[in-house]
Amino acid sequence: MKSDDLKRVELRLQTADGLLRRNISTTREVRDMAESQLLKNIGDVIAGVLLDLPDQLFESVEDTLKTLGAASTDDLKNITENDLLPVLKPIQAQRLAAAWTQNSSSCFIAETFMLSIDKKIVNDHITTFTSAICLLFGSYYCFNIHYPVELRSTLEFLQC
């Protein structure tokens, strides 16, 4: 009798392990996709501020940002106009640096994020937006929480 119970428990643990591994893999894929989207957003920020920038100069600015280590829009707040002067005119560098520092209301520029479950904060040291989204969906999945009715369509869309 006990061996049957142990086999059932072992089978459940193996199933849970498989589900967890699949969820981790999916979470990594979502994170990688989101990070590649963030790199596109850097280009969008540049294009939005410097509308008439020639393509060659645009690529030079992107290359300069990559060389400086800006891998996401979170890193842009650390870029100064002096960092951009080798490739941009002073007024262009000022406009671009000002756009990054003034846009602090964006979720991509926030310094930390929090995750709460049942109105209790369970993690208040999430450092990136993509990690916060991954933890959000991971929490819904791992704790078997149903999406709120008001957000169901939006969360299901983002999940795909």
N, C-alpha and C positions, 0 to 999 in steps of 0.2 A: 504494500500500500504506500509506504513512504517513498519507494523508488519511483512510483508513478507520479507522486506529487513533485518530487525533485525533477523528474523529466519535464513535467509541465512548466515548472518554474524556469528551468533551463531553456526550454523552447521560447517562453515569453521573453526572457532576457536576450536571447539571440535575435528575436524579432525586434525588440526595442533597440538593440544595438544596430541592427540593419537600418531601421528607420532613422535613428540618430545620425548614422554615417551618411545616409542619403540626404538628410536635412542639412548637414554640415556642407556637403558637396554643393547642394543647391544654393546655400547661403553664400558660399565662396563665389559661385558663378554670378549671383546677383551683385555681390560686392564688386567683382571685376568689371561687370557691365556698367555699374554705376560710376566707378572710377574712370572708365573710358569716356563716359558721358561728361564727367567733370572736366576732362581734358578738352572736350569740345566746347564746354562752357567758357573756358579761358579764352578760346578764340572768339566766341560770341561777345565776351566783354570787350575785347580789343576792337572788334568790328563795330560794336555799338557806340564806343567812345570816339574812335578815330575812323569816321565814315569813309573818308577819301584816301585811305592808306593804300598805296600800290601793293599788289600781291607779293612781290619780292620783299618789300619792307615788312609786310605783315608776317611772312615766314621768318624773317630775321628776328622780329620781336618774339615770336613763339620760340624760336631756337634759343634766344637769350634767356627767356624765362625758364626753359628746360635746363639750360646750363647752370642757372642760378639755383636750381633744385625745386622750382615751383611745379609740383606734380598735380596739384588740385587748386580749386579756387580758394581753399583755406590758406594756402601758402601765399596768395597774392597780397595779403595785408602786410607781409614782411618785405615786400619789394618797394624800394624807394625810387624816386625819380632819377637819382644819380646812377642807379643800376641800369636804367634805360637809356641814358645819354649816349652811350656808344652807338646806338642804332637809331635813335629818334632825335628830332629837334627838341630843344628845351621846353617849348610850349606844349608839344605833344606828350613828352614825358610827364610834365606837370599835370596835364589833363587826365592821363591814364592813372597815375598814382593817386590823384584826388578821387577819381571814380571808385577805386578799390577801398580807400579809407572811409569814404562817406557812405558806402553801401553796407553799413553794419547791420541793417535790418534783415539781411538775407540769411536764410537758414544754412547756406553754404559757407558763411563767414563766422557763424557763431563758434565760440570756443569750446563749449561743452553742451551736452544733451543729457536728458534724464529719461528713464523708463519707469513707469509706474504701473502696478497691477493692483486692481481693487482699491484704488485711491491711496496706495502706499508706494512710495518711491523705493524701487528695488535696486536701481543703479543710477547714480548721479555723476558718474565719471566717464561718460561716453564722449570720446574726443572727436569723432567724425560723424557727419550726417549719414553716410552710408552704413556705418556700424550701427547707428541708432535704428535705421530702417530694418537692417538685418535682424537685430535683436527684437524689434517689434514683431516681425513676422515669425521669428523663431519662438517667441513667447506664446503667440496665439496657437502655434502648432504644438509645442511641447506641453503646454498646460491645458490643451484642448478647450480653448476659449473661443466662443462664437463671436464673429464680428458684430459690432453694434449695428442695429438695423439702419441707422442713418448713414453709416459709413460703408456698409456692405459692398455696394457696387464699386465704390472707389478702391477699396482695399482688394477686392477680387481682381479689378483691372490691374492694379500695381503688382499683384502677386504673379500674374501671367507674364 
